[in-house]
Amino acid sequence: MIRGFADAAGQPPDVTGDLEAINLEMALSDLKKVENRLERMGKSLRGAAGREKELLEIEQAACVAVKGALEEGRPARAAALTPEQAKSLRGFQLLTMKPTMFLINEDEAGWAARKDSPVDLGPASAWPDTHGARLCGEMEMEIARLEEADRAAFMEDLGIREPAAHRVIRLCYELLGQISFFTVGPDECRAWTVRRGALAPEAAGAIHTDLERGFIRAEVIGWEELLALGSYAEAKKKGKLRLEGKQYEVRDGDVINVLFNV
């Protein structure tokens, strides 16, 4: 979160400077980890052999690639790594390897003037898995305090399509490559998170491993269509449930009933 408004002392915001400072702090932390690991790795390689040596060489190549990216002012996630190299670095928990979202918190006037404009992240705009969004925290606090009946009218007057929390959650899902699907029943309606591109059996496994192991097929309907029909029973009665097999790619907002046998 970056300040996009004048502070109590009247100091104007420095979004570009704050972005650079945040990125620099994370990069220096990662660079220290990588350099320390490379220094220790030299000793480990001299006494290694076979598969152990092969894995160390993969990790060494990954560290060298990441070190080069960091020294060039780019995050670790911008380094060109093979899947094996990326896997070798998972234990490091490098800050700049993680997808990153920068939120610019503006005052009401600044937000109103720039709400539909893209966020300029400078050089970071070209980095992979990097998003930016703007919001007005003070306004969002007022919205959250309102009763449900007053909230919609207040948002309409200000030209706000949805609360910032909803938008940020949606952007985070997009950034992380994830989607949600739903299961519904007489007791509860629940959302489940899976990676974008997941097939039906994998989605079933998110509910319970038995469902993935014994997956037969899935009854599927989009949430908007289900809402329009009024109930799951009505959707079934009108033949609106699609039967999908193991190769079905789950879509964001699908309502799924898994048919299985174990």
C-alpha positions as CSV (number, residue, x, y, z in Angstrom):
1,M,0.0,0.0,0.0
2,I,1.5,3.3,-1.1
3,R,0.4,6.8,0.1
4,G,-1.1,8.8,-2.8
5,F,-2.3,11.8,-0.8
6,A,-0.7,14.7,1.2
7,D,0.2,13.7,4.8
8,A,-0.8,15.5,7.9
9,A,2.2,17.9,7.5
10,G,1.2,18.7,4.0
11,Q,3.9,16.6,2.4
12,P,2.8,15.7,-1.1
13,P,2.9,12.0,-2.1
14,D,5.9,10.5,-3.8
15,V,4.4,7.4,-5.4
16,T,7.4,6.8,-7.7
17,G,9.9,7.2,-4.9
18,D,8.0,4.9,-2.6
19,L,7.6,2.3,-5.3
20,E,11.4,2.4,-5.9
21,A,12.1,2.2,-2.2
22,I,9.8,-0.9,-1.7
23,N,11.3,-2.7,-4.7
24,L,14.8,-1.9,-3.6
25,E,14.3,-3.2,0.0
26,M,12.8,-6.4,-1.3
27,A,15.6,-6.8,-3.9
28,L,18.4,-6.2,-1.4
29,S,16.9,-8.8,1.0
30,D,16.7,-11.4,-1.9
31,L,20.2,-10.5,-3.1
32,K,21.7,-11.1,0.3
33,K,20.1,-14.6,0.5
34,V,21.2,-15.5,-3.0
35,E,24.8,-14.3,-2.5
36,N,25.1,-16.2,0.8
37,R,23.8,-19.4,-0.8
38,L,26.2,-19.1,-3.7
39,E,29.1,-18.7,-1.3
40,R,28.1,-21.8,0.7
41,M,27.3,-23.8,-2.4
42,G,30.9,-23.6,-3.7
43,K,32.0,-25.7,-0.8
44,S,29.1,-28.1,-1.1
45,L,29.8,-28.8,-4.8
46,R,33.4,-29.8,-4.2
47,G,32.3,-32.8,-2.1
48,A,29.2,-33.7,-4.1
49,A,28.7,-36.4,-6.6
50,G,25.9,-38.0,-8.7
51,R,22.3,-36.8,-8.2
52,E,23.3,-34.6,-5.3
53,K,25.8,-32.7,-7.5
54,E,23.3,-32.4,-10.3
55,L,20.7,-30.8,-8.0
56,L,23.3,-28.4,-6.6
57,E,24.3,-27.4,-10.1
58,I,20.6,-26.7,-11.0
59,E,20.3,-24.6,-7.8
60,Q,23.5,-22.8,-8.6
61,A,22.4,-21.9,-12.1
62,A,19.1,-20.6,-10.6
63,C,20.9,-18.5,-8.1
64,V,23.2,-17.0,-10.7
65,A,20.3,-16.1,-12.9
66,V,18.3,-14.5,-10.1
67,K,21.4,-12.6,-8.9
68,G,21.8,-11.2,-12.4
69,A,18.2,-10.1,-12.5
70,L,18.4,-8.4,-9.1
71,E,21.6,-6.6,-10.0
72,E,19.9,-5.3,-13.1
73,G,17.0,-3.8,-11.1
74,R,14.5,-6.6,-12.0
75,P,12.8,-8.9,-9.5
76,A,13.7,-12.6,-9.2
77,R,10.4,-13.6,-11.0
78,A,11.8,-11.9,-14.1
79,A,14.8,-14.2,-14.3
80,A,14.5,-16.8,-17.1
81,L,14.4,-20.0,-15.0
82,T,13.6,-23.6,-16.0
83,P,10.9,-25.4,-14.0
84,E,13.6,-27.4,-12.2
85,Q,15.5,-24.2,-11.4
86,A,12.4,-22.4,-10.0
87,K,11.6,-25.5,-7.9
88,S,15.1,-25.5,-6.4
89,L,14.5,-21.9,-5.0
90,R,11.2,-22.5,-3.4
91,G,12.7,-22.9,0.1
92,F,14.3,-19.5,-0.1
93,Q,10.9,-17.7,0.0
94,L,12.4,-14.8,-2.1
95,L,10.3,-11.7,-1.8
96,T,10.6,-10.6,-5.4
97,M,9.8,-14.1,-6.6
98,K,6.2,-13.7,-5.4
99,P,3.5,-12.0,-7.5
100,T,3.1,-8.4,-6.4
101,M,0.3,-5.9,-6.3
102,F,0.8,-2.3,-5.5
103,L,-2.2,-0.4,-4.1
104,I,-2.2,3.4,-4.4
105,N,-4.3,4.9,-1.5
106,E,-5.5,8.3,-2.8
107,D,-7.7,11.1,-1.3
108,E,-11.2,11.5,-2.7
109,A,-10.2,14.2,-5.2
110,G,-7.2,12.3,-6.5
111,W,-9.2,9.1,-6.8
112,A,-12.1,10.8,-8.6
113,A,-9.7,12.4,-11.1
114,R,-7.8,9.2,-11.9
115,K,-10.1,6.3,-11.0
116,D,-10.4,5.1,-14.6
117,S,-6.7,5.7,-15.5
118,P,-4.2,2.8,-15.4
119,V,-1.7,2.9,-12.5
120,D,1.8,3.9,-13.7
121,L,4.3,1.6,-11.9
122,G,7.3,2.9,-13.9
123,P,9.7,0.1,-14.9
124,A,7.7,-2.3,-12.7
125,S,4.9,-2.1,-15.2
126,A,6.9,-4.4,-17.5
127,W,7.7,-7.0,-14.9
128,P,5.8,-10.3,-14.9
129,D,3.1,-11.0,-12.3
130,T,3.0,-7.3,-11.2
131,H,-0.3,-5.4,-10.9
132,G,-1.3,-1.9,-9.7
133,A,-4.6,-0.5,-8.6
134,R,-5.8,2.7,-6.9
135,L,-8.4,3.2,-4.2
136,C,-9.6,5.8,-1.7
137,G,-9.3,4.2,1.7
138,E,-11.2,6.9,3.5
139,M,-14.2,6.5,1.1
140,E,-14.1,2.8,1.4
141,M,-14.3,3.1,5.2
142,E,-17.4,5.2,4.9
143,I,-19.0,2.7,2.5
144,A,-18.2,-0.2,4.9
145,R,-20.0,1.7,7.7
146,L,-23.2,2.2,5.8
147,E,-26.3,-0.1,6.0
148,E,-26.8,-2.3,3.0
149,A,-29.8,-0.3,1.8
150,D,-27.8,3.0,1.8
151,R,-24.6,1.5,0.4
152,A,-25.8,1.0,-3.1
153,A,-27.2,4.6,-3.4
154,F,-24.0,6.1,-2.0
155,M,-21.8,4.1,-4.4
156,E,-24.0,5.1,-7.4
157,D,-23.8,8.8,-6.5
158,L,-20.0,8.5,-6.5
159,G,-19.7,6.4,-9.6
160,I,-18.3,3.4,-7.7
161,R,-19.2,0.1,-9.4
162,E,-18.1,-2.1,-6.6
163,P,-16.3,-1.8,-3.2
164,A,-12.5,-1.7,-3.5
165,A,-12.2,-4.9,-1.4
166,H,-14.1,-6.8,-4.1
167,R,-12.0,-5.4,-6.9
168,V,-8.7,-6.1,-5.0
169,I,-9.7,-9.7,-4.3
170,R,-10.6,-10.2,-8.0
171,L,-7.3,-8.7,-9.1
172,C,-5.4,-10.9,-6.6
173,Y,-7.1,-14.0,-8.0
174,E,-6.2,-12.9,-11.5
175,L,-2.6,-12.2,-10.5
176,L,-2.2,-15.6,-8.8
177,G,-3.9,-17.4,-11.7
178,Q,-6.7,-18.7,-9.6
179,I,-10.5,-19.0,-10.0
180,S,-13.5,-19.9,-7.8
181,F,-16.2,-22.5,-8.3
182,F,-19.2,-23.2,-6.1
183,T,-20.9,-26.1,-4.5
184,V,-24.5,-25.6,-3.3
185,G,-26.8,-27.6,-1.0
186,P,-29.6,-27.3,1.5
187,D,-27.1,-26.5,4.3
188,E,-24.6,-24.2,2.7
189,C,-23.2,-22.6,-0.5
190,R,-19.4,-22.7,-0.6
191,A,-16.7,-21.3,-2.8
192,W,-13.6,-23.3,-3.7
193,T,-10.3,-22.0,-5.1
194,V,-8.4,-23.8,-7.9
195,R,-5.8,-22.8,-10.4
196,R,-7.0,-21.3,-13.7
197,G,-7.0,-24.2,-16.2
198,A,-7.9,-26.9,-13.7
199,L,-9.8,-29.8,-15.0
200,A,-13.0,-31.1,-13.3
201,P,-11.3,-34.0,-11.4
202,E,-8.7,-31.6,-9.9
203,A,-11.6,-29.3,-8.8
204,A,-13.3,-32.2,-7.3
205,G,-10.1,-33.0,-5.4
206,A,-10.2,-29.5,-3.9
207,I,-13.4,-30.6,-2.1
208,H,-12.2,-34.0,-1.1
209,T,-9.6,-36.4,-2.4
210,D,-12.2,-39.2,-2.6
211,L,-14.1,-37.1,-5.2
212,E,-11.1,-36.8,-7.4
213,R,-10.2,-40.5,-7.1
214,G,-13.7,-41.7,-7.9
215,F,-14.7,-38.9,-10.3
216,I,-17.3,-40.0,-12.9
217,R,-18.7,-36.7,-14.2
218,A,-19.9,-33.3,-13.0
219,E,-23.2,-31.5,-13.3
220,V,-22.3,-27.9,-14.1
221,I,-24.1,-24.6,-14.4
222,G,-22.9,-20.9,-14.3
223,W,-23.8,-19.1,-11.1
224,E,-25.6,-16.3,-13.0
225,E,-27.9,-18.7,-14.8
226,L,-28.6,-20.6,-11.5
227,L,-29.5,-17.3,-9.8
228,A,-31.8,-16.4,-12.6
229,L,-33.6,-19.8,-12.4
230,G,-34.0,-19.4,-8.6
231,S,-32.9,-22.8,-7.4
232,Y,-30.9,-25.9,-8.2
233,A,-34.0,-28.0,-8.4
234,E,-35.5,-25.6,-11.0
235,A,-32.3,-25.8,-13.0
236,K,-32.4,-29.6,-13.0
237,K,-36.1,-29.6,-13.9
238,K,-35.5,-27.4,-16.9
239,G,-32.5,-29.4,-18.1
240,K,-30.0,-26.6,-17.6
241,L,-27.4,-28.7,-15.9
242,R,-24.6,-29.7,-18.2
243,L,-22.9,-33.1,-17.8
244,E,-19.1,-32.6,-18.1
245,G,-16.4,-35.3,-18.1
246,K,-12.8,-35.5,-16.9
247,Q,-11.4,-33.2,-19.6
248,Y,-13.7,-30.3,-18.7
249,E,-11.8,-27.1,-17.8
250,V,-13.5,-25.5,-14.9
251,R,-14.6,-21.9,-15.4
252,D,-14.7,-19.0,-12.9
253,G,-18.1,-19.0,-11.3
254,D,-19.2,-22.5,-12.2
255,V,-21.6,-24.3,-9.8
256,I,-20.5,-27.9,-9.7
257,N,-22.1,-31.1,-8.4
258,V,-19.6,-34.0,-8.5
259,L,-20.8,-37.5,-9.3
260,F,-18.3,-40.1,-8.1
261,N,-17.9,-43.7,-6.9
262,V,-15.2,-45.1,-4.6
